[in-house]
């Protein structure tokens, strides 16, 4: 019989890879959940990125992550907007309009 990988091990590895990508996002850079998933090697798993962000106790720059339309995290718009603006990111109407780096650079 061949060895099988424990699904919990796969989930832990996937979570770690996503956290590694999150830690690499620099000030003024704004990326999407989907971009993080793809960079971690898990394209089309943007919802998992959201789950990692919502449940991790690790310090990661969550405020630099938005949905594909640039919308801020529901319920955290005020805090996220303030953190992004402090990094020079233009935020208006609950959406990122322009960032120094990343998808929304302008």
N, C-alpha and C positions, 0 to 999 in steps of 0.2 A: 504494500500500500504506500502511496506517495504521501508526503507530508502536506498538511493543509495549514494555511495561515489563519489564525484566529481573527474573526471580524473586528474584535476590539482593538487588536494590534493595528489593523488597517486604518481604523478610525483615528487612533492616536497618532499614527504617522501622517495621515491627511491633515489633522488638526495642527500638528507641529509644522508642517510645510506651509500652511496658511499663515500661522503666526510668524514664521520666518519672513514671509513676503510682507506682512503688515509692518514688521519692525524695520523694513528697508525703505519705507515711504518717508521721504524727507519733508522738512518744512516748506510750505508753499505748494506742495504737490497734492493733487486731488485725483483719486482713482475711483473706479467703480468696483462693486462686488464681483462682477464678471471678470474684470481685469485681474483681480487678485486670484480668483479661482484658476484662471488660465495660466497665470505666472507660476502658480504652485503646482501646475500639472494636472489640474482637474477642471477642464473647460466645461461649461454648462452646469456648474455646481455653485452658482452664486448664492443660492439660498443657504447652503452649508456655511459659506463665509459669514453670512448674517448670523447664523446660529453660533458660530465660534465667537464672533464679536459680542453677542448677547450673553454668553455664558462664561467667557474666560475671566480669570482673576489676574491675568498677566497684564502688565502695562504695555499697551499698544496704542498707536495714534489713531483711534477709532474715528476721530472727527475729520480725518482726511479721506474718508470713504463715503461715497454717495451712490445713489442709484444711477442708471444709465442716462436719465434725464437731468441729473445734477441735483435732484431733490435731497434735502437734508433728512436726517433720521427723525421720523415722527416722534413727537414727545420730547425731543432733545434739541429742537431747532435753535432755541435761544443760546444755549451753551455752545453748540456746534458752530453756529454763526460767529459768535464772539472769538472762539479759538481760531477759526479760519481767517477772520479779518485781522487778527493779531499777526498772522503769517503773510498778510498782503493779498489774500484771496478776496475777490469781489463776490459778495453774496447779496442777492436781492430777491425779495418775494419768496423766501424759503428755498432758493436754488442757488447753486454756484453758477456764476456768470463768467468768471475769468479767474484762472489760477496761474501761478508762476511756472509750474511744471505739470505734466500729466495731461490727461484727456482734455481738460478745460483750459489749457494754457491759451493765452490770447495776447 
